């Protein structure tokens, strides 16, 4: 019997082959497409259904429309697409290339004299996008000058960090009085209306929150030199994260298939810390997050971590993650065949299906050949969800994006 999309995704995560590799496109903020690229793609495909809706304002990512998911055979969707569905939830903006997009109605950045845009909280600029920019960067760090004597007011500090303020749906609605009821109802409606697997992004970042609060340079020095303070911060974060995770699991843990966590642990040339430091500071806490999900729900756990994380993969597997994303194979030690050979039976690779350099700069024929090579490496035995190595960038030619998905469909025999 031919499996539906959800069954294909779950089979792949369980390391079983099921009529080809499942496909992701836009199920979360690290598997999507820039609004600029999305507008070009729609124009190339001959669709005029309206401007790109920028659900992730920090990264300027577009929410793929249903017709596009169907066109490219996408097998997985995000709960967040069930929120902000009315026209009045959006307003039009002019993007840096002159095309038109839409922002969520709650997002009102301030334009400065130099043409840049800044997002503010209580009069403090927390994120900035240059006049010709394509995303907002954090510019305010609450603990920049040092750790507080107590983490009692950590939640208030977190509310002044751009990753929290510029939250993607559904979390832009999380302060609403009926949010948890609404989350369950909308998730149940999505399950009823679609046979695709469902993802919910839950954050629970640890290393990244240290970076957001202290700034990356400071936090990297803190990890070896100020471990008592780092652990105090991590423990305070875990209390907050487990509280939210309990609510997520209680509200939709019986409906959602995959819960997404985030923690960028890698750079192009290696991980931000040694495996020994990861093992001491972060693995025990990541283990608790995974254990909570696996003990209370049937959801699979997904870790988004950019960069070269080859040296950390044994520990990430030991911590209990089921899935790793975005599988940046152009980074050190992240060769596809090596990853599949050494870790392919223990963790699912969600990404790595197309190198962004080739997608951006190759010909459609080169893109197709490259994608088929990746499918041949990653697909056997399951454990692979096709996606690019991160979001599709503005410079990606639309014909290359089409060629990429055509190659996947042809390989899968769809």
N, C-alpha and C positions, 0 to 999 in steps of 0.2 A: 504493500500500500504506500502511495506517495505521501510523504510527510508534509504538513503545513509549515509555515515559517517558524512558528514557535518551537515545534518539534525539531526542526533542523538545527536551530540555535542550541537547544538543550542537548541534543545529541552531540553536537560539536564540542560543547563544554565538557561532556562526559567522555570525550575522546572516542566517539563513534562516527563513522562516516554515514552521511545521509543525503544522497542525491546532490553531491557537491557542497562546496563551502558556503555557509550563510553569508549574507552581505549586510554591512552597516553603512549608513550614510545619514549623519545628523542625529544619532540617538543621544548624544551628549556633547559637551563643549570641547571635546578633543577628537571628535570624529566627523566634523561638519565642514562647512564651507563659508568663506568670507562673503559678506553681502555684495562686495564688488564683483567677485567671481560668479556669484549666484545670478546677479543681473545679466552678466554677459552670457551665462549658460542658458538662461531663459530666452534671451534674444536669439541665440544660436538655434535653439530648438523650436522657435517660432511661437512661443507662448507670450501672451500679454495679460496675465491674470492679476497684475498689480505689482507694486514695488516689493522689494525684499523686506520682510519683517525681521528686524534685528532683535532677536530674543536675548542674545548675549551681547549687551552693550559694551562690555569691557573689551571683548575680542572682536566685536563687530561681525558676529556670525548670524547668518540667515537661518530661519526655520524652514526646512524643505517642505514643500506642499505635498499633499497626498498624491497628486498626479505624477509628481517627480519620483516619489517613492515607488509607485507602481511601475513607472517607466524603467527604472533601474533595478527592479527586482529586490528591493530592500526588505530584510527580514526582521528588523528590530526598530522600535520606536521609544521615544522618551515620554514619560508621564507629563512633562511640562507642556507638551503641545496641546493638552486639553485645557490649558489656562490662557487667558488673554485672547479669546477667540472672537470677540465682537469688534466691529470696526472702531467703536469709540474707545477701545483699549489702546489705540495707536494714533500717531500723528506723523505727518510727512516731514522728511528732512532731505537736504541735498548732500550727497556723499562727495568724497574728495575727488572723484573722477567726473563729477557732474551728473551722475545718475541719481535716481531717487530711491530712498529707502524709507522705512518707518521705524520710529522708536516707540517703546512702551510709553503710555501716557504719563507714568509716574517719573520718567527720567527726563530731567530738564537741565542739561549742562549749561554753564555760563560761558559766553564767548568773550575772550579777552581782546585787548587792543591789537595784539600781534596775530589775531586770527585763530589762536588756539582755543580749545574748549576744555573747561575744567568742571569736574563734579565736586560739589560742596556738601559738607555736613556741618550745620550750625555755624556757617560762615567760614569754615576751614576748607581749603581746597585739598582734596584727598587723592584725586586722579586727574591726569592731563593727557590730552590728545593734541598733537601739533596740527596746524591748519591743514596740512596735506597728509595727515596721519590716517592710520587704518585701525587703531585700537587705543584704548586708554591705559596708561601706565600709572602705577601707584606712586604718589609723591609724598605721602604723609605716613609716618611710622610712629605709633603711639609710645613705644618704649625705646625710641632712638637714643635717649640719653641715659638709659639704664633701666634695670628691673625695679618694679615697685616693691615696697616692703611686704606687701600682701597682695595676693591675687583675688581678693574679694571683689574688686571692681573690674576684673578681666572682661566680663560680658560687655561692659560699657566701652572699654577700649576696642573690643572687636567690632563694635558698631561704627567705628570710625576708620575701618580698613576697607579699601575699595572692593576686595573680593566678597565682602559681606554686603556692603551698600549696593554694589552693582550686581546683585544676585540674579541668576537666571531663573526662569519659571521652573517649578512652581514656587520657589523660595522667595520670589519678590512679593508673594502674597502671604507669607508665613506669619505675619503679625495680625492678620485678620482674625476676628473672634470665632469664626466658623471654619478656620483653615483645615483642621484635621478631619472634620466631617466632609468638607468639600473635597479634600484630597482623596478620601476613600471613594466617594461617589463618582468622581471623575475618572479615577483609575478603574473602577468597576465598569464604567461605561466604555472605556477604551478596550478593556478585555472583551466585553460583549460585542463590540463593533469590529474588532480586528483579530486576525489570527497571528499577528506578529508578536514576537517576544517583547517584553516591556522592561525598560531600564528606569531606575530612579537614581539621580545623583544625590549623594548624601554628605559630600565633603569629608568631614572627620580628619582633615589634614593635621599633621603634627609638625614635621619639619617645616612645611610651608608656613604654618602659623607663626613659628619662630621667626621666619624670614619676614613675614608681613608686619610683625610687631617691632622687631629689632633692626630690620634691614639685613640683607643677605650677608654683607661683609662682617657685620657685628656678630650675627648668629653663628657664622662659620667659626669665628674665633671662640665664641662661647662654648661650643660643643666640646672641644678638648680642655678648655681652660676654666670654665665656669659650670661644671657639670651639676653641682648642687642646685644652682639657679635654673639651669635648663630642665632638670628633672622636676623641680617645683612647678615650672610653667607647664610641662607636659602633663603632670598629674592634674593640674587645674583644667587643662584642655580636655583631658579624658573624662573628667566629671561632666563637662558640658556635652561632649560628643556622645557619651553613653546615654545621657538623658534624651538627646534628640533621636539617637538610634532606637531607643526603646519605643518612642512615639511612632517612628517610621515603621518599625516592625509590627507594632500593634495595629497601625492604621491600614497598611497595605502589604504586609509581609506574606499574606496568603494569596495575593494577586500578582504582585510584581515578580519577575524572574531573576533580575540582576540588580544588585545595589552597587553603585559606583562610589569608590573612595578616591581621593587624590593626594599625592605627595611626590612632587618632582625631586627625585633623589639623584638624578644623573646630569652630567654635562656631556659635551661632545667627546671629551677624552677620558672620561671615567666618572665614578660616583663622587658625590660631594663629601663622602666620609668613607673611612675604611669599613670593611665588614665587621671588624671587632667593635667599632663605635656604634654601628647600626645595631649590632646584636645586643649591646648593653643598654642603649637609650631608647631605641625605637621598636625593635622586634617584639619585646614583651607586650607593648601597648598595641601594636598592630595585631598581635595574636588575640588579645582580648576583644578587639573589634570583630575579628573574624569569628571567634568562638561565639560571641553573642548572636550574630546573624545565623550561624549554622545551628545553634541550639534552639533558636526560637522561630525559625522560618525555614522554608525550602529555597530561599534566594541564594544565588551564587554571588561571590564577592569579586569585585573588579577593582584593580588598582591602576589608576593613571599615573605613570611616572615617565617623564621624558628622559632622553639622553642614554648614556652608556650605563646600564645597570647589570651588566653580565656578572660582575663580582658579587652582587647582592642577590641574584636570583635564587641561589640555594636557600638563603635565609627568608626571602619573601615567600617561597614555597613552604618552608617550615612554619612560617607565621600563619599559613592557612589560606592565602589568596588563591582563588580559582582561576583568575584571569589577569593578564598583564596587557597594558596598552600604553603608548601607541606603537611600540616595537620599532624604535628608530634605528634601522639597520645601517644607516650611513654613519653611525657613531662607532667608536672603538670597541672591538670585540663583540659586535652585535651582528655578525654575519648570519644570514638566514639559515643556511645549512647547519651551522654550528649550534645555533639556538634550538633548532628542531631536533637535532641529534641528541643534545645533552639534556634538554628540558621538555621536549615535546610531549612526553607521556605524563608529565607532572603538572603542567599548567597550560592554559589556553592562551594562544597569541591572538589578540584582538587588534589587528593592524599589521603593519609591515608588508602589506600587499602591493604597495606602489611607492617608490622613493619619490619624494617631492621634487628633487632636482630633475629627474627624468620627466615627471608630469609637467613641470614648468617649462622645460627647455627642449624636450625631445620632440620627434615627429609623432603623429598618431600611430604609425607603424611601429616605431620604437617603443612607444608606451604599451602597445598590445603585446609585443614579444616579451617585454619586461614583466608584465603582469602574469602572463602564462608561466614564465619561469618561476615567479614567486608562488603561484598556485601549485605548481608541481612540487615545490619544496615543502610548503606549509600544509597542504591539504591532506595528504595521506594519513590515515588513522585518526582523523578528526583533530580536535584541539586547535582549530583555526576559524576565526571570523574575519572575512575580508574587510579591510578598510585601508585607507592611505596611512602614511606614517605620522600624520597629524592632520590638522585641518587643511582643506584646500585653500591655497593662498590666492590673492587677487591676480597675480601674474599668470596663473594657470590658464592656458588657452582652452576655451570651451570644447573645441574639437578633441583635445586630448582627454578631457574629462569623459566625454562620450565614448571615446575609444577605450578608456580604462574599463568602464562598466560593460561595454560590448565584449571585451576580452573575458571578463568574469562570466558573463552569461554564456558565451560560447564554450568556455572550459566546463562549466557546470551542465551544459547540454540543455539549457532552458530555451 
